[in-house]
Structure formats: C-alpha cells, structure tokens
Amino acid sequence: MKCTPPKKPTWQQKLNDNKGLPKVEEITGKMSTKWGTGTVVIPAPIEVNELMAKIPKGKLTTINHILQALAKKHNATIGCPMTTGIFAWVAANAAEEQRQQGKTDITPYWRTLKTGGLLNDKYPGGTDIQKILLEQEGHVVIQRGKKFLVLDYEKALFPI
C-alpha cells in the first residue's frame, strides 16, 4: 500500500472555501482597545475577491475601502482588517494561478493598494510586478524609503 500525502488545495479552492463566513461578531477583548465598540464583519474570501474584481482599468482601491464596503454590506461597525488582508492575498494568488492556466479575465489584484497608496509586497511577484502592472495602466509609482506607492492614488480611487 502506497501512502501519499494529501493534495494541497489550489488558490482557487482556498478562495471558494468560505469556512462558514461571512459572520458578524461583537468587538471584544484586545480588538475593542483599538477599534472601540460595535460589530466586526469577518468576510468570506470570495467577497473580498468580488470587490477587488470590480475595479476597472485605470482605477484603484485600498484595503481600507474594501473594509468599509464590507462593513456597510453587513451592517457592521468595521470590517476585520486581518482576514480581509489575508483574503486579498488569497485572491491575488488565485488570480495569478488562473493567469498561469491561460485565463485572461482574472481579478486585477494589482489595483488594490495598502493604506496610503502603498504597493503590496505580499502579492505574487512582490512590488516589482505590481509596479509594472500599475504603470502599464498609466499610474505613476514612486519610491519613499524602502516602500513603493502610487503618486496621487486618491485621484484614481473607484467607489465600491
């Protein structure tokens, strides 16, 4: 009998595994020190992907805007920054996985920036690839210290 390790799930499978999410919970414990009182929505990965996928060529969004859109959708005080950031990373990797399979209609993850217009070094290919993809769409990327950001990114924000 041959023993084979279980297959690692693909990024697409991770994206579509909602693990019982979304759910809205009371803000408690250490979170209340930073975020105050109210409720937090823990989104499903696919919800984060859907918001990222709405951003048209030449436009941008930030994780903070996605957090606000998720909170509004679920009537919560805030969106969970930790899981939303992780799920944006999953969405980016799932899109890159699709690109490697020859698909062209993928989630434009490079249009989702971190707070302050910063590029996300955790996306596939790091900031180098995100910079190239953003510049191809007409954005100007500048370097501040070790960080890269889109110049005047606020002018290109897309309402979600």
N, C-alpha and C positions, 0 to 999 in steps of 0.2 A: 504494500500500500504506500502510495506516494503522498507525502504531506506538503501541500503548497500553501503559502501564506495567502490570506485574503487579499483580494484586489483592492488597491487604494481607490477611493472614489475620485471621479473626474471633477474638475472645477465646475462643470455644468451640473453635475449631480449635487455638489455642495450648494450651488446656487438655488436649486429647486427643492432642497431639503429644508422645510420650514420649521422642523423641530417644535411644533406646537406654537409657533409665533405667527402673527404678532400678539403681544399681550401688553396690557396697560396695568401698571402697578403703582402703589403709593411710593413716594420718595421717602426713604428711611435711612437710618444709620449714617455712615460717612457721607453718603450722597447728599443728605439734607444739609450738611455743613457747607457744601459747595453750591448746591442748587436750590436750597430753601425747601419750601413745602409744595405739595401738589402731587401730580402724577407724571410718570415717565412711560413712554411707549418703547418697548423693545421690538423693533420691526422684524419682519421676515426678510431673509436675504433678497428674495425676488422683488420686494417692494423698493428696496434701495436701488436695485438694478433698473427697475421700471422708471424711477425718477431720473437716474443718470442717462437712460436711453432717450429721454425727451429733449435733451439739449441739442439744438441744431448747430450745424457747421457755422463757425464764426462766433458762437456764443459760449458762455461759461456758466458754471455754478460752483458753489463751495459746499463742503460738508455741512457747514452751519446752515446754509439754505435748505439742504436736504433734511436736516434735523427739524427745522421749522415747519417744513411741508409735512413731515411725518407726524409731528405733534398736532398740527391742525387737522389732518386727516382722521386721527384717532381721538380727537378732543382731549389731548393730554397737555400738561404744562410744558414738557420738554420731550425731545427725542433722546434716546440713550446714545451719547457720543461714542462710547466704546464699541458697542455692537454695530453701530452704523458705520464706523470707520473700518471695522473688520469686514463687514459685508460689502463695502465699496471695494476693498482689496479682493474679495472673492469674485465680485462682478468683473473687475478688471482682468483677473486671471482667466475667468470663464470666457471673456471676450477674446482674449489672446489665444486661448485654446481653440476657439471657433475659427479665428483667422488662420491658424496653422492647419486647420482642416479644409481650408479653401473658401470659407464663408466670407462674404464682403459686408453683409448687413449685420454689423456687430455693435454692441453698446460702445459709444465713444467715451470710454472711461477717462481719456486724457483731458476731457473738458471739465472734469470735476477736480477742483483745486482744494487745497487745505485752507485753513483760516488765513486771511491776509493775502490771498492770491498765490500762496506757495505751491510749488510743484510737489508731487508725492513720490518720494524716493522708494516707496514700497510697491509701486505699480510695476508691471512687467517691463524690464529694461531700465528701470530706475528713472531718474530725472532726465538722463540723456535722451531716451526715446520719447518721453512726454514732451520735452522741449522741441524736438524735431517735429512731432505731430502738431503741436500748437503753432509753431512758426509756419508750417505748411498751410495753416488756416488763417494766417495773417496777424497772429498775435506777436507781440514783442516780449521776449523773455530776457530778463536781466538777472545778474548775479549780485547778491548782497552777502558778503562774507562767504560762507560755505553753502548758502541757500540760493535757490532759483525761484523767481516769481514772475508773474505776468504783469507787465507795466500797465497801469490804469485798468486793471481787470474789472473794476466796478462798472466801467462803461460798457462792458460786454456781458454783464450778468443777465441771465434769462430767467424770467419769473416762473417758478414751478409751484 
